[in-house]
Amino acid sequence: MKTLITLTKRNVKLFFKDKGMFFTSLITPAILLVLYATFLSNVYKDSFMSGMPQGVVISESLINGLVGGQLVSSLLAVSCITVAFCSNFLMVQDRVNGTIKDLTISPLKPTTLSVSYFIATFISTAIICFTATIICLGYLAITGWYLTFGDTLLILLDVLILTLFGTALSSVVNFFLTSQGQLSAVGTIVSAGYGFICGAYMPISSFSPALQKVVGFLPGTYGTSLLRNHTLRGVLGEMGSQGIPTSALEGVKESLDCNLYFFETQVQTSAMFIILCASFIVLLGLFVVFNIIKNKKKN
Amino acid sequence: MDNIIEINNLHKSFNDVKAVNDLSFRVKKGELFAFLGVNGAGKSTTINIMCGWLKKDSGEVMINGFNLDKDGDKIKNLLGVVFQNSVLDSALSVYENLKSRASLYDIHGEKFISRLNELCKILDFEDLLKRPVGKLSGGQRRRIDIARAIIHKPQILILDEPTTGLDPQTRKLIWQVITDLRRSENMTVFLTTHYMEEASEADYVVIIDNGSIATEGTPLQLKNTHTGDFITLYQASEEDAQKLGLPYEKTRDGIKLSVKNTAEATELITKHPKLFVDYEITKGKMDDVFLAVTGKNLTEASK
């Protein structure tokens, strides 16, 4: 156990001390912030205002709360995955630069090493994502706070589940990487692509029907939707109490992916939780199986 | 002396390439053993098999009486490796690196601090403990690599080209450290190197070529078997050398004669005492041995 703790500490320290790896993990959230700061925020504000029935007046605070909620949910949804991938790249780097030989020359059990990478990825990702969550909640408190205590707790739970999912996903994908080239390729694809396919950069509702059906098969999509539901429930409720018709609110929920469909069936938030948890368990199982096969091959 | 390493009929192929082909050798406890060969000769494959990183096709590897097939983990506790390129975490401090590596051998807490203090004294790196490994000079980093390799007091220290890329002064320093370690920790040193002057200090040398042993013996045996002696005459003219009827080479200071062995040199001197006023007899070098045995120059072939 002491060895596992020391190795995990080593992995976490290396991630935070390797500036390249650390800042790479923040590229996607940074892109998202730039997109919102430059134009997305205004686009969404105009879109919401134009979608409201004539004569309905919405306060600036409500609009800011709505756009802020969308930004926060997008930011956290991508961060949990991209940070996990970058943190888990240490496992690949150890293989590429030969450190793995130094670790496996010892009587260390291969299982302990794999578990140390997994736990370290989870801890590093959780540190960054929960810090980001606190900053995001602070941002919402300034721009427009409509979250209930329950929603705040659910957002924290969403981040935890997405962090676990990101850790398991990155462990499975990175398991097969053996070169710096592969590492860079996966890093670039995840950083650039994940924001799109999980609906963080643009809502899935704006995708073509065929593409919407495809992303319905990706568990990460439901993570974004869960966060959307929990960051926007308060502000949408407040809009309803200010007299905005239910049909208009449903339109907003549809356009922001709060209502998500698998083919024609609407997926409930409880089902989204189950999908994410099940995906985590399946990925974790795959990671364990891959390690068992690899160790058997060695022996 | 007992054998600490016994390799018997080792075979390893990669597709059609026989990387190691029926290799057998012994290493005695406490000796400095040099394992030489050009790149691709099979040195790394043999070491990788010994360390458990690579599966052998057939043959037997016994280390300190343990069979690699049955007692892999016990063998791992006996080995320490200094890699050609440092594989420590450059972003972490020396202390953090050694702490994480010590934990691999279940060395924690007081036990670790005590061993760290010992190593600090032996390798003189107490002032480097807080510095990141990436900021150390080549020589300093090598000392830390050695400390990492022996943190668990292994019985065999494998040095894979430990001084490649280091300046002569640092090489000398590293060898002083290794010599002291052999004495203080009573370790067997298994060395691969491209520097023949380092190999000539070994107790026993094995030269492999194309996965098989090309020759083996002590440096003196190899020199006597595969090279002749040289007599350098410092106060003689080229005409005098021609009279002797032996192959010679003119140097800046005199004439360098090639003779078969020391006996022939002695006979020559007693026959021509007036000619041999100021002279020097030297054995062939390990470079000459390597060239004679493999037909390749180790230093050149490795570039």
HADDOCK unambig.tbl for C-alpha pairs under 7 A between the chains (distance, minus, plus):
assign (segid A and resid 3 and name CA) (segid B and resid 103 and name CA) 5.04 0.50 0.50
assign (segid A and resid 3 and name CA) (segid B and resid 104 and name CA) 6.15 0.50 0.50
assign (segid A and resid 3 and name CA) (segid B and resid 106 and name CA) 6.47 0.50 0.50
assign (segid A and resid 6 and name CA) (segid B and resid 100 and name CA) 5.86 0.50 0.50
assign (segid A and resid 6 and name CA) (segid B and resid 103 and name CA) 6.72 0.50 0.50
assign (segid A and resid 7 and name CA) (segid B and resid 100 and name CA) 6.08 0.50 0.50
assign (segid A and resid 10 and name CA) (segid B and resid 100 and name CA) 6.61 0.50 0.50
assign (segid A and resid 14 and name CA) (segid B and resid 91 and name CA) 6.58 0.50 0.50
assign (segid A and resid 14 and name CA) (segid B and resid 92 and name CA) 6.91 0.50 0.50
assign (segid A and resid 17 and name CA) (segid B and resid 91 and name CA) 6.19 0.50 0.50
assign (segid A and resid 18 and name CA) (segid B and resid 91 and name CA) 6.59 0.50 0.50
assign (segid A and resid 98 and name CA) (segid B and resid 87 and name CA) 6.11 0.50 0.50
assign (segid A and resid 99 and name CA) (segid B and resid 87 and name CA) 4.93 0.50 0.50
assign (segid A and resid 99 and name CA) (segid B and resid 88 and name CA) 6.71 0.50 0.50
assign (segid A and resid 102 and name CA) (segid B and resid 87 and name CA) 6.70 0.50 0.50
assign (segid A and resid 105 and name CA) (segid B and resid 51 and name CA) 6.25 0.50 0.50
assign (segid A and resid 105 and name CA) (segid B and resid 76 and name CA) 6.15 0.50 0.50
assign (segid A and resid 106 and name CA) (segid B and resid 76 and name CA) 5.45 0.50 0.50
assign (segid A and resid 106 and name CA) (segid B and resid 77 and name CA) 6.54 0.50 0.50
assign (segid A and resid 106 and name CA) (segid B and resid 104 and name CA) 6.09 0.50 0.50
assign (segid A and resid 106 and name CA) (segid B and resid 105 and name CA) 6.51 0.50 0.50
assign (segid A and resid 107 and name CA) (segid B and resid 73 and name CA) 5.12 0.50 0.50
assign (segid A and resid 107 and name CA) (segid B and resid 76 and name CA) 5.60 0.50 0.50
assign (segid A and resid 107 and name CA) (segid B and resid 77 and name CA) 6.51 0.50 0.50
assign (segid A and resid 107 and name CA) (segid B and resid 104 and name CA) 6.98 0.50 0.50
assign (segid A and resid 107 and name CA) (segid B and resid 105 and name CA) 6.67 0.50 0.50
assign (segid A and resid 108 and name CA) (segid B and resid 104 and name CA) 5.60 0.50 0.50
